[in-house]
Amino acid sequence: AGTAAAEAWTVLDTDDHGSLPMASLIRLLEDLELAGTVGSSERLEAEAMVSELLQDEVGLISFHEAEFAIEQFRQHNRSVSRRKEHDIQKRYHISDSTFKQFRPQLLWLYEIFTNLDEDESGLLDEQKVMELLAEIGFEKSDEADKKLQKQVFMQVQKLSEDPDRVSFPGLLDIVRKLRHIEMAGKEEEVAAYFNAFDFDRSGSIDVKQCCGILIRIGMQPKSVKEQGGIAQLFEELDENGSGTFVLEELLMMIQRIGEQQMQINRQWENQQAALLGISRKKTADLRRAFQVLDTTGSGVLGVPEVERALALLNWRMPLPTLQRLFDEIDEDESGQLNFLQFLKLMQKVKEDITAKNMIEESKKKQAVLVGALAAQA
């Protein structure tokens, strides 16, 4: 965790002054997921605590002071989180074994669940559950995988009191089952790596050996955020503090890292969509449209698929105009757009159509005015 903080500090302290202004320190806390979202109670608490730190004569905060503050934040957040976790366990009668398995993610999963529970019924239908699964790292483009997710939903839903929806404990059961299925599919490959790195045949490997395996399978961290997430996973899975991991723990680690990487990518896409002025709901709608049109699961769309997207939205645009806007977004001239580029194109298309509609409306008003003046003459 300390290494992650130092890495995040280095990224922000570009001039290597050894100190940062308050705003940059808040951003550092964001990178370490300690500051909460803008306007949240967690963010206000973080800003208040940062304002109390010792500053130099020009208002900068040293790394030593920041490091002390980061540890304070972690301790404070852990204390608050523990209370909330136990409240959720008690409210939903979650078993101790399920609580133990999901505790590190419980609050986060519950937040996403409640955000999607728009009618506050405490239940989600199949579409909302699939949307949630994609948010937490289970997004699938392969039709067979999507079918499997729906089958698991139906298995859990049959045990629900509601005929079409599942509760929060039901969601946890779905995630548990999907993890088990995915881990089983990886077990043979991971076991081969595990045995290759288990030099003394003790049945366990240390952190360095785990990292070696992660590098071999291409799951090494590529950002400060990923590095912090992996460091946290090592801490979570090493329950006895031995610094070693058995095969089952390595499997869970690889599964969770894969989920984390997809989560980070999804969060970044949502942030970029928000910067474009696209709401969370509209982003989700466009993502579903993108996935429907991406029949090959390649993660990209060409002009023909975008034409179909416009037809689905009942937006009319001449093909030459669409091609021109498409080419503006397609900077590498590949003839294909990924989801973020697709969002940018949809925003441009909407702006173009809106501008033309305003011009047409203005022309109509002018024609009416001219007609009225002519009638008076």
Disulfide bonds with the S-S distance in Angstrom:
none
